[in-house]
Amino acid sequence: MDLNNTSKKFKEQLIKNVKKEVKQIMEEAVTRKFVHEESGSITSLCAAVEACLSQGLRRRALGLFKTSSTTALLHKMAKNFEPASIISQKVQEMENTDPNNDSCATRAASVNSTLTSSITLPNVHPPPLTKKNSAGSGLGPTSNTLPKYLWIRLALFEKLLAVIIDHLVQNCSKYYEKDSLVADPDYGSILSSLLVGPCALDYSRTKSHDQFWTDPPADELVQRHRISSGYHTSPPCRTPINYRRNLHATSNDDNQRQTPISAKDYVESLHQNNRVTLLYGKNNVLVLPKDVTEPMAGYLSLHQTANSLIIKWTPNQLMNCHSPGTNQNDHPEIDTSDKR
């Protein structure tokens, strides 16, 4: 029983890691409108998928492949499954174009032997042996040319990863042990279903500064858009006939025009920007301000500037000040919510 519980917890952790990485890459696709092929989210997702596919894999069923584990599994499936054959061919093409692989090294050695047949050269130590693994990284120059988890990346970019894993689940008895994750009737189907979303995305090769920028989550961007677009629909206030303006003070109309702008700027400052880094944020944090009898729920955030750390707490009424029917006087002053 203990072994079964341990195996079940391990499978749950593997699936949990995949869920986490899928959520991350889907949020990145929403906020940035694209996902770069060299994004760290893709590498993390491929690593999580690699861990799931390696668990309980039968080594004897792979045959005598020079590569190990899941890459050999791909080449094995390529004999009878067309999507796997497409990815396997692409992997072999990339490995053949790599100047550090074995075939290119053999051709280079033959050329050097013909050039040095009539010339005596001093003894030169041979280069150290390189070892390739299923992740596409190795010891030596190969790791600088081929990305990690090569075949999983290619299958993801070609929108075939979910199909290939689903084929593995349907034919798990050929390649996996009975207690493996892929052979599990629940976790195997969950794994293939989780990858349907990432396989539907389009990945970009264009390099820009945006790929190095960490955007806030999608819900924060939606909240920011609601705050900024909510003020344009408010009806204008009509000035009374017997109103007298003080020359030394600003008008009520000016205050009403300036306050929403400052509220908008403040709410936008709660999120990540190029001046302040958002380190932590949590919704519905209860705080008891002055002159208030009951605790109020609000948004708590921790920001890092160039010189200090700033803690901000904003009531939900201020965060939702764009909602119709709210009054400006119902919201506390903005300066009081900024606690240093």
C-alpha positions in Angstrom: 0.0 0.0 0.0 2.8 2.4 0.8 4.4 1.8 -2.6 1.1 2.5 -4.3 0.6 5.7 -2.4 4.1 6.9 -3.1 3.7 6.1 -6.8 0.3 7.9 -6.9 1.7 11.0 -5.2 4.6 11.0 -7.6 2.2 10.9 -10.6 0.1 13.6 -9.1 3.2 15.8 -8.7 4.2 15.2 -12.3 0.7 16.2 -13.6 0.7 19.2 -11.2 3.9 20.4 -12.8 2.5 20.1 -16.3 -0.7 22.0 -15.2 1.4 24.8 -13.8 3.5 25.2 -16.9 0.5 25.0 -19.2 -1.2 27.8 -17.2 2.0 29.9 -17.4 2.4 29.5 -21.1 -1.3 30.2 -21.8 -1.2 33.4 -19.6 1.9 34.5 -21.5 0.1 34.0 -24.8 -2.8 36.1 -23.6 -0.8 39.0 -22.2 1.8 39.3 -25.0 -0.4 38.1 -27.9 2.4 35.7 -28.8 4.9 33.3 -27.3 8.5 33.3 -28.5 10.1 30.0 -29.4 13.0 30.7 -27.0 10.7 31.6 -24.1 11.6 30.0 -20.7 8.0 28.9 -20.4 8.4 26.6 -23.3 11.5 25.1 -21.8 9.8 24.5 -18.5 6.8 22.9 -20.2 9.0 20.6 -22.2 10.9 19.6 -19.1 7.6 18.7 -17.3 6.4 16.7 -20.3 9.8 14.9 -20.5 9.6 13.9 -16.9 6.1 12.4 -17.4 7.1 10.5 -20.5 10.3 9.1 -18.9 8.5 7.7 -15.8 7.9 3.9 -16.2 9.4 3.8 -19.7 10.6 0.3 -20.9 14.2 0.6 -21.9 14.2 -2.8 -23.7 11.3 -1.8 -25.9 13.3 1.1 -27.4 15.8 -1.1 -29.2 19.5 -0.2 -29.9 19.3 3.5 -30.4 22.3 5.7 -29.8 20.0 8.3 -28.2 18.3 7.6 -24.9 14.8 7.4 -23.5 12.1 9.6 -25.1 14.1 10.5 -28.2 14.5 6.8 -28.9 10.8 6.4 -28.1 10.0 8.9 -30.8 12.1 7.1 -33.4 10.4 3.8 -32.4 6.9 5.3 -32.9 8.0 6.8 -36.2 7.9 3.4 -37.9 4.1 3.1 -37.5 2.8 6.5 -36.7 2.8 9.4 -39.2 2.9 12.4 -36.8 5.8 10.8 -35.0 7.6 10.1 -38.3 7.3 13.8 -39.2 8.9 15.0 -36.0 11.5 12.2 -36.1 12.6 13.3 -39.6 12.9 16.9 -38.4 15.0 15.9 -35.5 17.4 13.9 -37.7 17.7 16.8 -40.1 18.6 19.2 -37.3 21.1 16.7 -35.9 22.7 16.2 -39.4 23.1 19.9 -39.9 24.8 20.2 -36.6 28.6 20.5 -37.3 29.3 18.8 -34.0 27.4 15.5 -34.6 29.0 12.2 -35.4 28.2 12.1 -39.1 29.7 15.5 -39.8 32.7 14.7 -37.7 33.3 11.5 -39.7 33.2 13.4 -43.0 35.5 16.1 -41.6 38.0 13.4 -40.4 38.0 11.8 -43.9 38.8 15.2 -45.5 41.6 15.9 -43.0 43.1 12.4 -43.6 43.4 13.1 -47.3 45.0 16.5 -46.7 47.5 15.2 -44.2 48.5 12.0 -46.0 51.7 13.5 -47.4 52.4 15.8 -44.4 53.6 14.7 -41.0 51.9 16.6 -38.2 52.6 16.5 -34.5 50.4 14.4 -32.4 47.1 16.1 -31.5 44.9 15.0 -28.7 41.5 14.0 -29.9 38.5 16.0 -28.7 36.7 14.8 -25.7 33.7 12.5 -26.2 30.3 14.1 -26.1 27.2 12.4 -24.7 23.8 13.2 -26.0 20.7 12.8 -24.0 17.0 12.9 -24.6 16.8 16.6 -23.7 19.1 17.6 -26.6 21.8 18.9 -24.3 25.1 17.3 -23.9 28.7 17.7 -22.7 30.5 19.8 -25.3 29.6 22.1 -28.2 26.5 20.2 -29.1 24.6 21.9 -26.2 25.2 25.3 -27.8 23.6 24.4 -31.1 20.6 22.1 -30.3 18.0 23.3 -27.8 16.9 21.3 -24.9 14.1 18.8 -25.3 14.4 19.1 -29.1 11.7 16.7 -30.2 9.2 17.9 -27.7 9.8 21.5 -28.8 9.4 20.6 -32.5 6.2 18.6 -31.8 4.8 21.5 -29.8 5.6 24.0 -32.6 4.1 21.7 -35.2 1.0 21.2 -33.1 1.5 17.5 -32.9 2.6 17.0 -29.3 -0.9 16.2 -28.0 -1.5 13.8 -30.8 1.7 11.9 -30.3 1.2 11.6 -26.5 -2.4 10.5 -27.1 -1.1 7.8 -29.4 1.3 6.7 -26.6 -1.6 6.5 -24.1 -3.6 4.3 -26.5 -0.6 2.0 -27.1 1.0 2.3 -23.7 1.5 -1.5 -23.3 4.2 -1.5 -26.0 6.4 1.0 -24.3 5.5 1.5 -20.7 5.2 -0.5 -17.4 1.8 -1.0 -15.9 2.4 1.4 -13.1 3.6 4.2 -15.3 1.9 7.6 -15.6 1.2 7.1 -19.3 -0.3 3.7 -18.7 -2.5 5.1 -16.0 -6.2 5.3 -17.2 -6.6 8.7 -15.6 -3.3 10.5 -15.6 -2.5 9.4 -19.2 -5.6 11.0 -20.7 -5.1 14.1 -18.5 -1.6 14.5 -19.8 -2.7 14.5 -23.5 -5.7 16.7 -22.8 -3.5 19.3 -21.0 -1.4 19.8 -24.1 -4.2 20.5 -26.5 -4.2 24.2 -25.5 -0.4 24.8 -25.9 -0.5 23.0 -29.2 -3.1 25.4 -30.5 -0.9 28.4 -30.0 1.3 30.1 -32.6 4.9 30.6 -31.7 7.1 33.4 -33.0 10.7 33.4 -34.0 11.0 37.2 -34.2 13.2 38.6 -31.5 12.2 41.7 -29.7 12.6 43.4 -26.4 9.1 42.2 -25.4 10.2 38.6 -25.0 12.5 39.6 -22.1 9.7 41.6 -20.3 7.6 39.9 -17.7 4.0 41.0 -18.1 1.4 40.9 -15.2 -1.2 38.1 -15.3 -4.2 38.4 -17.6 -6.7 39.2 -14.9 -4.6 42.3 -13.8 -4.5 43.5 -17.4 -8.3 43.2 -17.7 -8.7 45.0 -14.5 -6.5 47.8 -15.7 -8.4 48.1 -18.9 -11.7 48.4 -17.1 -10.3 51.1 -14.8 -9.0 53.2 -17.8 -12.1 52.8 -19.9 -14.7 53.3 -17.3 -14.5 57.1 -17.0 -15.4 57.9 -20.5 -19.1 56.9 -19.9 -19.7 59.1 -16.8 -22.3 61.8 -17.4 -21.1 65.4 -17.1 -22.1 67.5 -14.1 -24.1 70.7 -14.7 -23.0 73.8 -12.8 -25.8 75.5 -10.7 -27.1 78.9 -11.9 -26.2 80.6 -8.6 -22.7 79.2 -8.4 -19.9 81.6 -7.7 -16.4 80.6 -8.5 -13.5 81.4 -6.1 -10.6 82.8 -8.1 -8.1 81.3 -5.7 -9.4 77.8 -6.0 -10.0 75.3 -8.7 -13.6 74.6 -9.9 -15.5 71.4 -9.0 -15.4 70.4 -12.7 -11.7 70.6 -12.6 -11.5 68.4 -9.5 -13.9 65.9 -11.1 -11.8 65.8 -14.2 -8.5 65.5 -12.4 -9.5 62.9 -9.7 -10.4 60.0 -12.1 -7.1 60.6 -14.0 -5.1 60.3 -10.7 -7.1 57.3 -9.7 -6.4 55.6 -13.1 -2.7 56.4 -12.7 -2.7 55.0 -9.2 -4.4 51.8 -10.1 -2.0 51.3 -13.0 0.9 51.9 -10.6 -0.3 48.8 -8.7 0.8 46.6 -11.6 4.1 45.9 -13.2 5.7 48.8 -15.1 9.1 50.0 -16.3 9.7 52.0 -13.2 8.5 49.8 -10.4 8.7 46.0 -10.1 5.6 44.2 -8.7 7.0 41.5 -6.3 3.8 40.3 -4.8 0.1 40.9 -5.0 -3.0 39.5 -3.3 -6.7 40.2 -3.5 -9.2 40.6 -0.7 -6.8 41.3 2.1 -8.7 42.6 5.2 -7.4 45.8 6.8 -8.9 48.0 9.4 -8.3 51.7 8.5 -8.8 54.6 10.8 -12.3 55.8 11.4 -13.7 52.5 10.1 -15.6 50.1 12.4 -15.3 46.9 10.3 -12.3 45.6 8.3 -12.3 46.3 4.6 -11.2 44.0 1.8 -8.6 45.3 -0.6 -5.6 44.7 -2.9 -2.3 44.3 -1.1 0.9 44.7 -3.3 4.6 44.8 -2.7 6.7 46.9 -5.1 10.4 47.4 -5.5 11.8 50.7 -6.7 15.4 51.7 -7.3 15.9 52.8 -3.7 13.3 51.1 -1.5 10.4 48.7 -1.1 6.8 50.0 -1.1 3.7 48.3 0.4 0.3 49.4 -1.0 -3.2 48.5 0.1 -6.1 49.6 -2.0 -9.8 49.1 -1.0 -11.9 47.1 -3.4 -14.2 50.2 -3.8 -11.3 52.1 -5.3 -10.2 49.2 -7.5 -13.8 48.9 -8.8 -14.5 52.7 -9.0 -15.4 52.2 -12.7 -18.6 50.4 -11.8 -21.8 52.3 -12.5 -23.6 53.9 -9.6 -20.5 54.5 -7.5 -19.8 57.9 -6.1 -16.4 59.5 -5.9 -17.0 60.4 -2.2 -17.4 56.8 -1.4 -13.7 56.1 -2.0 -10.9 57.0 0.4 -8.1 59.3 -0.5 -5.5 57.7 -2.7 -2.6 59.0 -0.7 -3.7 57.1 2.4 -3.5 53.7 0.6 0.2 54.1 -0.1 2.1 52.9 2.9 5.8 53.0 2.9 
